[in-house]
């Protein structure tokens, strides 16, 4: 979805398409050479371990896109530069994996990070993004095996968030 005023992609489009995701039983790699994608949104396992692609990486990437939006956008029309997180676009991939893991590994650290950096527009999402964090990073760690129910749990959390009067207003 393109914003008609400035021609930039709408941040809302990232969230809309999650319900259109389909399971793809790809047998081999995509054919892309090396790691491809936007670093800030890449799954920790892809950054650090060069794991074989899984739908779990896509679900984790969704989490990182939402996290990024909550930090860098104070509503649909006000983009912010946050140096602590903007460096995620250019640090070495292994360092980025460690930065991301440090962000989500501990609930108290995550909540403090969200409180400090989520924009006023998105601060009401902190409890819901934290619930997604707990689902995507069980026990505060990157996932070790595929969880076929993760997509459904994420959708349930997002649907509950939509019903929250603090979020829906």
QUIGI-V266898 format. One record per backbone hydrogen bond with DSSP energy under -1.0 kcal/mol. NH is the residue of the N-H (numbers start at 0). CO is the residue of the C=O. E is the energy in kcal/mol with one decimal. If there is no record, write none. Layout:
NH:CO:E ; NH:CO:E
//
This chain:
2:7:-3.3 ; 6:2:-2.3 ; 9:0:-2.6 ; 12:9:-1.0 ; 15:11:-1.6 ; 16:12:-1.3 ; 19:16:-1.9 ; 20:17:-1.3 ; 25:23:-1.5 ; 40:37:-2.0 ; 41:38:-1.3 ; 46:42:-2.1 ; 47:43:-2.8 ; 48:44:-1.6 ; 50:44:-1.0 ; 56:53:-1.3 ; 58:54:-2.0 ; 59:55:-2.4 ; 60:56:-2.4 ; 61:57:-2.0 ; 62:58:-1.6 ; 63:59:-2.1 ; 64:60:-2.5 ; 65:61:-2.4 ; 66:62:-2.7 ; 67:63:-2.4 ; 68:64:-2.5 ; 69:65:-2.3 ; 70:66:-1.2 ; 71:67:-2.8 ; 72:68:-1.7 ; 73:77:-3.0 ; 79:71:-3.3 ; 84:81:-1.7 ; 85:81:-2.7 ; 86:82:-1.5 ; 87:84:-1.6 ; 88:85:-1.9 ; 89:86:-1.9 ; 90:86:-2.0 ; 95:91:-2.5 ; 96:92:-2.3 ; 97:93:-1.7 ; 98:94:-2.4 ; 99:95:-2.8 ; 100:96:-2.5 ; 101:97:-2.4 ; 102:98:-1.3 ; 103:99:-1.6 ; 104:100:-2.1 ; 109:105:-2.7 ; 110:106:-2.9 ; 111:107:-2.3 ; 112:108:-2.7 ; 113:109:-3.0 ; 114:110:-2.7 ; 115:111:-2.6 ; 116:112:-2.4 ; 117:113:-2.6 ; 118:69:-2.7 ; 121:118:-1.1 ; 122:118:-1.4 ; 124:121:-2.5 ; 125:122:-1.5 ; 128:124:-3.0 ; 129:125:-2.4 ; 130:126:-1.7 ; 131:127:-2.1 ; 132:128:-2.4 ; 133:129:-2.3 ; 134:130:-1.7 ; 135:131:-3.0 ; 136:132:-2.8 ; 139:136:-2.4 ; 140:137:-1.2 ; 149:146:-1.9 ; 152:148:-2.1 ; 153:149:-2.7 ; 154:150:-2.6 ; 155:151:-2.3 ; 156:152:-2.2 ; 157:153:-2.4 ; 158:154:-2.6 ; 159:155:-2.4 ; 160:156:-2.2 ; 161:157:-1.8 ; 162:158:-1.0 ; 166:163:-1.3 ; 167:163:-2.8
//
